[in-house]
């Protein structure tokens, strides 16, 4: 199994997302929306992200076949809290919380785990199938 990973921010997301989809068309595609990390501590301001990330990476690495993950960083806390945040209002994603793990298939959301469940191994297993 190969895990291809790309990173995006709000400002460069559309270009990175289009390239991600084109480069990984034959792979299982996942989007992981996360809070930004502190450059000193390498920890996110979002405690749920800090818990969920290692579990998600472990589960994705264990999937048979090729998998692609786009990590999309939502920004700092004030940016994310803005009700007009681009990914909160984007009809493709309609984010309510972070972390959010999305399985992307056929140009749409085929499965999703939101903040309160994104760290649960059995739920991650279910979305990976």
C-alpha positions as CSV (number, residue, x, y, z in Angstrom):
1,X,0.0,0.0,0.0
2,X,1.2,3.5,-0.8
3,X,0.0,6.6,1.0
4,X,0.4,9.7,-1.1
5,X,0.0,12.9,0.9
6,X,-0.5,16.6,-0.1
7,X,-1.1,19.7,2.0
8,X,-3.3,22.7,1.3
9,X,-4.3,25.9,3.0
10,X,-7.4,28.0,2.4
11,X,-5.5,30.3,0.1
12,X,-4.1,27.6,-2.2
13,X,-6.8,24.9,-1.8
14,X,-8.5,25.0,-5.2
15,X,-5.3,24.5,-7.2
16,X,-3.9,21.9,-4.8
17,X,-7.3,20.0,-4.8
18,X,-7.6,19.9,-8.6
19,X,-4.0,18.6,-8.9
20,X,-4.6,16.1,-6.1
21,X,-7.7,14.7,-7.8
22,X,-5.9,14.5,-11.2
23,X,-2.7,12.9,-9.8
24,X,-4.6,10.4,-7.7
25,X,-7.5,9.4,-10.0
26,X,-6.8,5.7,-9.6
27,X,-6.5,5.8,-5.8
28,X,-8.9,5.9,-2.8
29,X,-9.0,9.7,-2.0
30,X,-9.5,11.2,1.4
31,X,-9.6,14.8,2.6
32,X,-8.6,15.6,6.2
33,X,-9.6,19.1,7.4
34,X,-7.4,20.1,10.3
35,X,-6.6,23.1,12.5
36,X,-3.2,24.8,11.9
37,X,-0.2,23.6,13.9
38,X,2.0,25.8,16.1
39,X,5.4,25.9,14.5
40,X,7.2,25.7,17.9
41,X,5.3,22.8,19.4
42,X,4.1,21.1,16.2
43,X,0.7,20.7,18.0
44,X,-2.6,21.9,16.7
45,X,-4.7,24.5,18.6
46,X,-7.4,21.8,18.3
47,X,-7.2,19.1,20.9
48,X,-9.4,16.7,18.8
49,X,-7.0,17.1,15.9
50,X,-4.1,16.1,18.1
51,X,-5.9,13.0,19.1
52,X,-7.4,12.0,15.7
53,X,-4.4,12.6,13.5
54,X,-2.2,9.7,14.5
55,X,-5.1,7.3,14.5
56,X,-6.2,8.4,11.0
57,X,-2.6,8.1,9.7
58,X,-2.2,4.6,11.2
59,X,-5.5,3.4,9.7
60,X,-4.8,4.9,6.2
61,X,-1.3,3.3,6.2
62,X,-2.9,-0.1,6.8
63,X,-5.3,0.1,3.9
64,X,-4.7,-2.3,1.0
65,X,-4.3,-0.6,-2.3
66,X,-3.2,3.0,-3.1
67,X,-4.5,5.8,-0.9
68,X,-4.2,9.5,-1.3
69,X,-4.7,12.0,1.5
70,X,-5.1,15.8,1.1
71,X,-4.6,17.5,4.5
72,X,-6.4,20.9,4.4
73,X,-5.5,23.3,7.2
74,X,-8.3,25.6,8.2
75,X,-6.2,28.3,9.7
76,X,-5.8,29.6,13.2
77,X,-8.7,29.6,15.7
78,X,-10.1,33.0,15.0
79,X,-10.1,32.3,11.2
80,X,-11.9,29.0,11.7
81,X,-14.4,30.4,14.1
82,X,-15.6,32.9,11.4
83,X,-19.1,31.6,10.2
84,X,-18.1,32.8,6.7
85,X,-15.0,30.5,6.6
86,X,-14.8,29.3,3.0
87,X,-15.0,25.6,3.9
88,X,-18.0,26.2,6.3
89,X,-20.0,27.7,3.4
90,X,-18.6,25.6,0.5
91,X,-21.5,23.3,-0.6
92,X,-19.0,20.5,-1.4
93,X,-17.8,20.2,2.2
94,X,-20.1,22.2,4.6
95,X,-17.6,21.8,7.5
96,X,-18.9,22.1,11.0
97,X,-15.9,21.1,13.0
98,X,-12.3,19.9,12.8
99,X,-11.0,17.4,12.3
100,X,-13.2,16.2,9.5
101,X,-12.2,13.1,7.4
102,X,-13.9,12.8,4.1
103,X,-13.8,10.0,1.6
104,X,-14.0,11.6,-1.9
105,X,-15.4,9.6,-4.8
106,X,-16.9,10.6,-8.1
107,X,-16.6,14.3,-7.3
108,X,-18.6,14.2,-4.1
109,X,-18.5,13.2,-0.4
110,X,-18.8,9.4,-0.2
111,X,-18.4,9.3,3.6
112,X,-17.4,11.6,6.4
113,X,-16.4,11.6,10.1
114,X,-16.6,14.8,12.0
115,X,-14.7,16.2,15.0
116,X,-16.4,14.1,17.7
117,X,-15.9,10.8,15.9
118,X,-12.8,11.3,13.7
119,X,-10.6,9.5,16.3
120,X,-12.7,6.4,16.6
121,X,-10.8,3.5,15.0
122,X,-13.9,1.4,14.1
123,X,-15.6,4.4,12.5
124,X,-12.4,5.2,10.5
125,X,-12.3,1.5,9.4
126,X,-15.9,1.8,8.1
127,X,-15.2,4.9,6.0
128,X,-12.0,3.3,4.5
129,X,-13.9,0.4,3.0
